[in-house]
Amino acid sequence: MDRRQFLQAAGAGALAATTGCASITGSSKPQVVVIGGGYGGATAAKYVRMWSEGSIDVTIVEPNPNFISCPLSNLVLGGSKQIADLTTSYDALVRHHGIKLLRDTATHIDPEKRTVTLQSGQTLSYDRLIVSPGVEFLWDELPGMKAPGAQTKILHAWKAGIQTVALRLQLESMPDGGVYAMTIPPQPYRCPPGPYERACQIAHYFSVHKPKSKVLLLDANEDVTSKGPLFKKIWKERYSGIIEYRPSFRTVDIDAGSSTAISELGDKVHADVLNVIPPQRAGAIAFDAGLANINKR
Ligand SMILES: Cc1cc2nc3c(=O)[nH]c(=O)nc-3n(C[C@H](O)[C@H](O)[C@H](O)COP(=O)(O)OP(=O)(O)OC[C@H]3O[C@@H](n4cnc5c(N)ncnc54)[C@H](O)[C@@H]3O)c2cc1C
């Protein structure tokens, strides 16, 4: 669907809609609701609003108070950026583009009635719905991560924010000569080059500040999943003796107490700082057609 078709469809949907729910804005304009204010949702919201020249009301539902750029978060781990450098207020979307922002979480979609129910209990009606909740983590595949306290000790930092800062603090506290290990899930996962890029950032930090320390990559995949020759060249030329790459190490459990990753073959790897990037899939939101699965994050 191109831009013109989307705008026409949203307008036509508004004329045909007989949902019986009041629009959030109280206006008679077509209503577009966007679930998620990340890169996908915020960008879509902005352009629907701009291209319609204000003739479509756009509402973003997002629980976080600010936008934090995930792609730049590895720079925080490497120490060259602070989390504040990655953080942007949603104010510009509200003030400059006239987008309505609701700090809430969508829990249920009814495609028949064209409504979205929020955690607060509020119900929004829409003519067109954009669903962009990012990824959710499949913790069931790493049972030890569901033990009490496990997820506050063993971090993923695969969504930028509080975990990014906490992992950076773990790295700063690690003594020189320690081992930082990262488990990489089988494909598909968000941002295939991200783990290898993270390894470079942390290895750079170690090379300057903790030269006896190691970065150990425990990769469930048979080989580097993206830009392999490039990463391997850099690891050899710049981080030889710091980065160790172990392919086909499929992590099936974590012992959070001892910071140990356990592979499907029973190998156990202890690390001073263990960073677990869990298996993942597109975020789920319950909807009326069945497949009840409240978004678990
Ligand atoms: C370490 C790392 C490095 C990366 N580097 C790059 C890079 O260099 N280049 C690149 O292109 N990509 C990169 N990526 C990938 C990039 O971050 C993602 O592709 C991008 O963030 C996806 O945007 P999104 O809007 O789909 O999801 P997200 O950015 O995750 O946004 C989803 C939003 O939806 C909200 N949400 C979730 N559920 C609900 C709900 N039920 N109700 C309301 N809101 C909800 C969340 O709070 C979140 O704000 C990287 C990712 C990581 C982890």
Ligand as a Chemical Component Dictionary entry (heavy atoms), coordinates in Angstrom:
data_LIG
# 
_chem_comp.id                   LIG 
_chem_comp.type                 NON-POLYMER 
_chem_comp.pdbx_formal_charge   0 
_chem_comp.three_letter_code    LIG 
# 
loop_
_chem_comp_atom.comp_id 
_chem_comp_atom.atom_id 
_chem_comp_atom.alt_atom_id 
_chem_comp_atom.type_symbol 
_chem_comp_atom.charge 
_chem_comp_atom.model_Cartn_x 
_chem_comp_atom.model_Cartn_y 
_chem_comp_atom.model_Cartn_z 
_chem_comp_atom.pdbx_ordinal 
LIG C1  C1  C 0 22.223 -3.496 20.284 1  
LIG C2  C2  C 0 21.408 -3.170 19.062 2  
LIG C3  C3  C 0 21.986 -2.483 18.015 3  
LIG C4  C4  C 0 21.220 -2.181 16.886 4  
LIG N1  N1  N 0 21.818 -1.506 15.859 5  
LIG C5  C5  C 0 21.079 -1.186 14.763 6  
LIG C6  C6  C 0 21.651 -0.437 13.698 7  
LIG O1  O1  O 0 22.827 -0.081 13.734 8  
LIG N2  N2  N 0 20.866 -0.134 12.651 9  
LIG C7  C7  C 0 19.544 -0.502 12.597 10 
LIG O2  O2  O 0 18.852 -0.192 11.615 11 
LIG N3  N3  N 0 18.985 -1.210 13.600 12 
LIG C8  C8  C 0 19.711 -1.554 14.665 13 
LIG N4  N4  N 0 19.141 -2.255 15.686 14 
LIG C9  C9  C 0 17.738 -2.686 15.534 15 
LIG C10 C10 C 0 16.777 -1.580 15.904 16 
LIG O3  O3  O 0 16.971 -1.176 17.219 17 
LIG C11 C11 C 0 15.368 -2.115 15.720 18 
LIG O4  O4  O 0 15.209 -2.586 14.411 19 
LIG C12 C12 C 0 14.353 -1.039 15.990 20 
LIG O5  O5  O 0 14.474 -0.533 17.288 21 
LIG C13 C13 C 0 12.973 -1.622 15.763 22 
LIG O6  O6  O 0 12.032 -0.614 15.965 23 
LIG P1  P1  P 0 10.574 -0.983 16.427 24 
LIG O7  O7  O 0 9.824  0.305  16.476 25 
LIG O8  O8  O 0 10.056 -2.083 15.586 26 
LIG O9  O9  O 0 10.755 -1.595 17.882 27 
LIG P2  P2  P 0 11.263 -0.902 19.199 28 
LIG O10 O10 O 0 12.312 0.112  18.911 29 
LIG O11 O11 O 0 11.589 -1.985 20.152 30 
LIG O12 O12 O 0 9.996  -0.139 19.725 31 
LIG C14 C14 C 0 8.868  -0.838 20.153 32 
LIG C15 C15 C 0 8.136  0.074  21.115 33 
LIG O13 O13 O 0 6.862  -0.495 21.363 34 
LIG C16 C16 C 0 6.580  -0.325 22.738 35 
LIG N5  N5  N 0 5.615  -1.376 23.084 36 
LIG C17 C17 C 0 5.831  -2.705 23.162 37 
LIG N6  N6  N 0 4.691  -3.356 23.468 38 
LIG C18 C18 C 0 3.745  -2.400 23.583 39 
LIG C19 C19 C 0 2.355  -2.448 23.902 40 
LIG N7  N7  N 0 1.719  -3.611 24.154 41 
LIG N8  N8  N 0 1.671  -1.272 23.947 42 
LIG C20 C20 C 0 2.287  -0.084 23.685 43 
LIG N9  N9  N 0 3.603  0.011  23.389 44 
LIG C21 C21 C 0 4.320  -1.139 23.338 45 
LIG C22 C22 C 0 7.910  -0.455 23.445 46 
LIG O14 O14 O 0 7.906  0.194  24.701 47 
LIG C23 C23 C 0 8.843  0.225  22.453 48 
LIG O15 O15 O 0 9.030  1.598  22.734 49 
LIG C24 C24 C 0 19.862 -2.573 16.826 50 
LIG C25 C25 C 0 19.284 -3.257 17.904 51 
LIG C26 C26 C 0 20.052 -3.552 19.015 52 
LIG C27 C27 C 0 19.418 -4.294 20.159 53 
# 
loop_
_chem_comp_bond.comp_id 
_chem_comp_bond.atom_id_1 
_chem_comp_bond.atom_id_2 
_chem_comp_bond.value_order 
_chem_comp_bond.pdbx_ordinal 
LIG C1  C2  SING 1  
LIG C2  C3  SING 2  
LIG C2  C26 DOUB 3  
LIG C3  C4  DOUB 4  
LIG C4  N1  SING 5  
LIG C4  C24 SING 6  
LIG N1  C5  DOUB 7  
LIG C5  C6  SING 8  
LIG C5  C8  SING 9  
LIG C6  O1  DOUB 10 
LIG C6  N2  SING 11 
LIG N2  C7  SING 12 
LIG C7  O2  DOUB 13 
LIG C7  N3  SING 14 
LIG N3  C8  DOUB 15 
LIG C8  N4  SING 16 
LIG N4  C9  SING 17 
LIG N4  C24 SING 18 
LIG C9  C10 SING 19 
LIG C10 O3  SING 20 
LIG C10 C11 SING 21 
LIG C11 O4  SING 22 
LIG C11 C12 SING 23 
LIG C12 O5  SING 24 
LIG C12 C13 SING 25 
LIG C13 O6  SING 26 
LIG O6  P1  SING 27 
LIG P1  O7  DOUB 28 
LIG P1  O8  SING 29 
LIG P1  O9  SING 30 
LIG O9  P2  SING 31 
LIG P2  O10 DOUB 32 
LIG P2  O11 SING 33 
LIG P2  O12 SING 34 
LIG O12 C14 SING 35 
LIG C14 C15 SING 36 
LIG C15 O13 SING 37 
LIG C15 C23 SING 38 
LIG O13 C16 SING 39 
LIG C16 N5  SING 40 
LIG C16 C22 SING 41 
LIG N5  C17 SING 42 
LIG N5  C21 SING 43 
LIG C17 N6  DOUB 44 
LIG N6  C18 SING 45 
LIG C18 C19 SING 46 
LIG C18 C21 DOUB 47 
LIG C19 N7  SING 48 
LIG C19 N8  DOUB 49 
LIG N8  C20 SING 50 
LIG C20 N9  DOUB 51 
LIG N9  C21 SING 52 
LIG C22 O14 SING 53 
LIG C22 C23 SING 54 
LIG C23 O15 SING 55 
LIG C24 C25 DOUB 56 
LIG C25 C26 SING 57 
LIG C26 C27 SING 58 
# 
